[in-house]
Amino acid sequence: MTDLLATLPYARFLGLKTLVSGDEVTVIMPFADKLIGNPMLPALHGGSTAALLEMTAMAQLALAFPSPRLPRPINVTVAYLRTGRPIDVFARARISRAGRRVAHVQAEAWQEERLQPIASLTAHFLLDTQS
């Protein structure tokens, strides 16, 4: 699964790594100074957090529905719940519903405590129907 993310330039820039356990993917975004959006706090940039969540959802879909092409986002909504501190971030996604062409996915990102997410994502993705 890390190989899949390695094909995406922005995932490489973020340094994303994956852990797969059964049918569940955990994506890790190791902290790096380049991820800071507000140096006064310091706080992670919201764009890097949103990208982590979106790519986590895509990785979960790719694991559940193997295809030569990645799922394509139709709409994505991110809720920022807490300030992302300058430490590693973890994310997992859950496929709420999947049809033949469209899947609904929810994802959460957290740092030290999984029950205290820093951001969440709700999205619809177009699945590759060519395979």
VOBA-1610 file (N, C-alpha, C; in pm, whole numbers, padded with zeros to 5 digits, always signed):
BEGIN
Met+00083-00119+00000Met+00000+00000+00000Met+00088+00126+00000Thr+00204+00120+00065Thr+00294+00235+00061Thr+00339+00260-00083Asp+00355+00151-00161Asp+00392+00167-00303Asp+00286+00246-00378Leu+00160+00224-00344Leu+00050+00297-00408Leu+00064+00446-00381Leu+00084+00484-00257Leu+00097+00625-00223Leu+00226+00685-00281Ala+00328+00601-00298Ala+00454+00650-00354Ala+00439+00696-00499Thr+00332+00654-00566Thr+00308+00697-00703Thr+00250+00838-00709Leu+00203+00889-00595Leu+00142+01022-00590Leu+00245+01123-00540Pro+00281+01222-00622Pro+00385+01318-00583Pro+00356+01388-00450Tyr+00232+01428-00426Tyr+00204+01500-00301Tyr+00215+01407-00181Ala+00179+01281-00198Ala+00195+01183-00089Ala+00344+01166-00057Arg+00428+01164-00161Arg+00573+01157-00138Arg+00623+01281-00065Phe+00572+01399-00105Phe+00611+01524-00041Phe+00575+01522+00108Leu+00457+01468+00139Leu+00413+01461+00279Leu+00483+01350+00356Gly+00548+01258+00284Gly+00619+01147+00349Gly+00525+01040+00403Leu+00407+01024+00342Leu+00307+00931+00394Leu+00357+00787+00392Lys+00324+00717+00498Lys+00356+00574+00513Lys+00227+00502+00550Thr+00219+00374+00517Thr+00097+00298+00547Thr+00128+00173+00628Leu+00030+00135+00708Leu+00030+00008+00779Leu-00101-00060+00742Val-00094-00184+00696Val-00215-00258+00662Val-00229-00373+00760Ser-00348-00380+00821Ser-00379-00487+00914Ser-00512-00547+00870Gly-00505-00662+00807Gly-00627-00724+00753Gly-00684-00638+00642Asp-00807-00590+00663Asp-00871-00506+00561Asp-00874-00359+00600Glu-00785-00320+00692Glu-00782-00182+00740Glu-00646-00118+00714Val-00650+00004+00661Val-00528+00078+00632Val-00514+00193+00731Thr-00397+00208+00789Thr-00364+00325+00870Thr-00255+00399+00795Val-00277+00528+00771Val-00177+00610+00702Val-00114+00702+00805Ile+00017+00711+00801Ile+00092+00794+00896Ile+00159+00906+00820Met+00142+01029+00871Met+00212+01144+00817Met+00315+01187+00922Pro+00442+01145+00904Pro+00545+01183+01000Pro+00562+01335+01003Phe+00583+01388+01121Phe+00600+01533+01132Phe+00727+01578+01061Ala+00716+01691+00993Ala+00830+01759+00931Ala+00802+01909+00940Asp+00906+01988+00954Asp+00888+02134+00966Asp+00812+02194+00848Lys+00826+02135+00729Lys+00758+02188+00611Lys+00606+02176+00620Leu+00554+02100+00716Leu+00409+02081+00732Leu+00345+02188+00821Ile+00426+02276+00878Ile+00373+02380+00966Ile+00305+02488+00882Gly+00181+02520+00919Gly+00107+02626+00852Gly+00110+02754+00931Asn+00106+02745+01064Asn+00110+02862+01150Asn+00229+02847+01245Pro+00341+02914+01214Pro+00460+02899+01298Pro+00446+02965+01435Met+00347+03051+01453Met+00329+03117+01582Met+00279+03019+01689Leu+00201+02919+01649Leu+00144+02827+01749Leu+00243+02719+01795Pro+00310+02644+01723Pro+00302+02608+01582Pro+00189+02507+01558Ala+00133+02511+01438Ala+00023+02422+01402Ala+00043+02368+01261Leu-00004+02247+01238Leu+00004+02187+01105Leu-00083+02264+01007His-00042+02266+00883His-00120+02330+00777His-00244+02247+00750Gly-00358+02310+00738Gly-00483+02240+00712Gly-00482+02165+00581Gly-00411+02215+00482Gly-00405+02148+00353Gly-00334+02014+00361Ser-00230+02005+00442Ser-00160+01877+00457Ser-00248+01777+00532Thr-00324+01825+00629Thr-00415+01738+00704Thr-00527+01688+00612Ala-00583+01777+00532Ala-00689+01738+00438Ala-00636+01638+00335Ala-00516+01660+00285Ala-00457+01569+00187Ala-00434+01432+00249Leu-00387+01429+00373Leu-00370+01302+00445Leu-00502+01227+00451Leu-00609+01295+00488Leu-00740+01230+00498Leu-00789+01180+00363Glu-00775+01261+00260Glu-00822+01222+00127Glu-00744+01101+00075Met-00613+01101+00095Met-00532+00989+00047Met-00555+00863+00130Thr-00589+00881+00257Thr-00625+00766+00341Thr-00753+00702+00289Ala-00851+00785+00254Ala-00977+00733+00199Ala-00950+00661+00067Met-00866+00718-00017Met-00833+00655-00145Met-00760+00522-00124Ala-00670+00517-00027Ala-00596+00394+00001Ala-00690+00285+00052Gln-00786+00322+00137Gln-00881+00224+00188Gln-00968+00170+00075Leu-01012+00258-00014Leu-01090+00214-00130Leu-01008+00125-00223Ala-00882+00162-00244Ala-00795+00083-00332Ala-00772-00057-00274Leu-00766-00068-00143Leu-00750-00199-00079Leu-00878-00281-00094Ala-00992-00218-00073Ala-01120-00288-00079Ala-01165-00320-00222Phe-01130-00232-00316Phe-01171-00248-00456Phe-01049-00234-00547Pro-00965-00337-00554Pro-00843-00327-00636Pro-00875-00295-00782Ser-00798-00203-00836Ser-00819-00158-00972Ser-00689-00095-01022Pro-00668-00092-01153Pro-00547-00026-01204Pro-00548+00125-01183Arg-00667+00183-01166Arg-00677+00329-01146Arg-00726+00358-01005Leu-00676+00467-00950Leu-00721+00509-00816Leu-00862+00565-00822Pro-00936+00554-00712Pro-01067+00619-00706Pro-01050+00770-00720Arg-01148+00834-00784Arg-01140+00979-00804Arg-01242+01050-00715Pro-01200+01154-00646Pro-01293+01224-00557Pro-01402+01296-00636Ile-01525+01285-00588Ile-01638+01360-00644Ile-01661+01484-00559Asn-01674+01463-00428Asn-01684+01575-00335Asn-01618+01536-00204Val-01557+01634-00141Val-01482+01610-00018Val-01515+01723+00079Thr-01549+01685+00201Thr-01573+01783+00308Thr-01482+01747+00425Val-01406+01845+00472Val-01317+01824+00585Val-01360+01914+00700Ala-01370+01856+00817Ala-01399+01933+00939Ala-01273+01934+01024Tyr-01227+02053+01058Tyr-01109+02069+01144Tyr-01158+02079+01287Leu-01120+01982+01370Leu-01176+01970+01504Leu-01083+02021+01614Arg-00954+02010+01594Arg-00853+02053+01691Arg-00729+02100+01615Thr-00646+02174+01681Thr-00520+02218+01622Thr-00427+02098+01608Gly-00371+02082+01489Gly-00271+01978+01468Gly-00138+02025+01522Arg-00086+01953+01619Arg+00042+01990+01681Arg+00159+01937+01598Pro+00278+01985+01623Pro+00395+01942+01544Pro+00446+01803+01587Ile+00361+01703+01567Ile+00396+01562+01591Ile+00331+01478+01480Asp+00362+01350+01475Asp+00307+01261+01373Asp+00154+01259+01378Val+00094+01236+01261Val-00052+01227+01250Val-00086+01091+01190Phe-00192+01029+01242Phe-00240+00899+01196Phe-00380+00916+01140Ala-00417+00835+01043Ala-00551+00845+00985Ala-00600+00708+00942Arg-00731+00689+00957Arg-00799+00568+00909Arg-00929+00609+00844Ala-00972+00528+00748Ala-01096+00555+00676Ala-01187+00434+00685Arg-01316+00461+00674Arg-01418+00357+00676Arg-01510+00379+00557Ile-01533+00275+00481Ile-01624+00284+00366Ile-01766+00264+00420Ser-01845+00370+00415Ser-01982+00365+00467Ser-02075+00290+00372Arg-02056+00316+00244Arg-02142+00254+00144Arg-02068+00257+00011Ala-02081+00148-00063Ala-02019+00142-00195Ala-02114+00073-00292Gly-02135+00140-00403Gly-02213+00082-00512Gly-02121+00038-00623Arg-02175+00024-00742Arg-02092-00017-00855Arg-01999+00093-00900Arg-02042+00219-00886Arg-01962+00331-00938Arg-01918+00430-00833Val-01995+00445-00725Val-01967+00549-00626Val-01956+00488-00487Ala-01862+00541-00409Ala-01844+00497-00271Ala-01846+00619-00179His-01904+00601-00061His-01906+00705+00042His-01808+00662+00150Val-01717+00752+00186Val-01611+00719+00281Val-01604+00826+00390Gln-01575+00781+00511Gln-01549+00872+00622Gln-01410+00841+00676Ala-01337+00944+00714Ala-01202+00924+00766Ala-01177+01018+00883Glu-01088+00977+00970Glu-01048+01060+01084Glu-00897+01061+01097Ala-00845+01176+01139Ala-00701+01191+01167Ala-00685+01225+01314Trp-00585+01167+01376Trp-00559+01193+01516Trp-00409+01195+01540Gln-00371+01240+01659Gln-00229+01242+01692Gln-00201+01145+01806Glu-00208+01187+01928Glu-00173+01096+02037Glu-00291+01010+02082Glu-00411+01058+02070Glu-00529+00988+02119Glu-00631+00971+02007Arg-00657+00846+01969Arg-00750+00822+01857Arg-00890+00876+01884Leu-00932+00878+02009Leu-01065+00926+02044Leu-01074+01079+02044Gln-00964+01146+02012Gln-00963+01293+02002Gln-00910+01332+01864Pro-00992+01312+01760Pro-00946+01343+01625Pro-00919+01492+01606Ile-00821+01521+01521Ile-00792+01662+01489Ile-00870+01706+01366Ala-00914+01609+01283Ala-00991+01643+01163Ala-01066+01518+01116Ser-01175+01543+01044Ser-01251+01431+00986Ser-01289+01467+00842Leu-01312+01364+00763Leu-01345+01380+00622Leu-01469+01297+00591Thr-01554+01353+00509Thr-01667+01281+00448Thr-01655+01306+00299Ala-01658+01197+00219Ala-01636+01215+00075Ala-01706+01106-00005His-01730+01139-00130His-01777+01043-00230His-01666+01030-00334Phe-01645+00906-00377Phe-01542+00877-00477Phe-01603+00799-00592Leu-01554+00826-00711Leu-01591+00751-00830Leu-01496+00633-00841Leu-01551+00513-00845Leu-01471+00393-00856Leu-01444+00362-01003Asp-01331+00301-01031Asp-01297+00263-01168Asp-01384+00144-01208Thr-01465+00160-01309Thr-01553+00053-01353Thr-01496-00022-01473Gln-01373+00009-01512Gln-01311-00055-01629Gln-01255-00193-01598Ser-01232-00224-01470Ser-01166-00351-01438Ser-01262-00466-01432
//
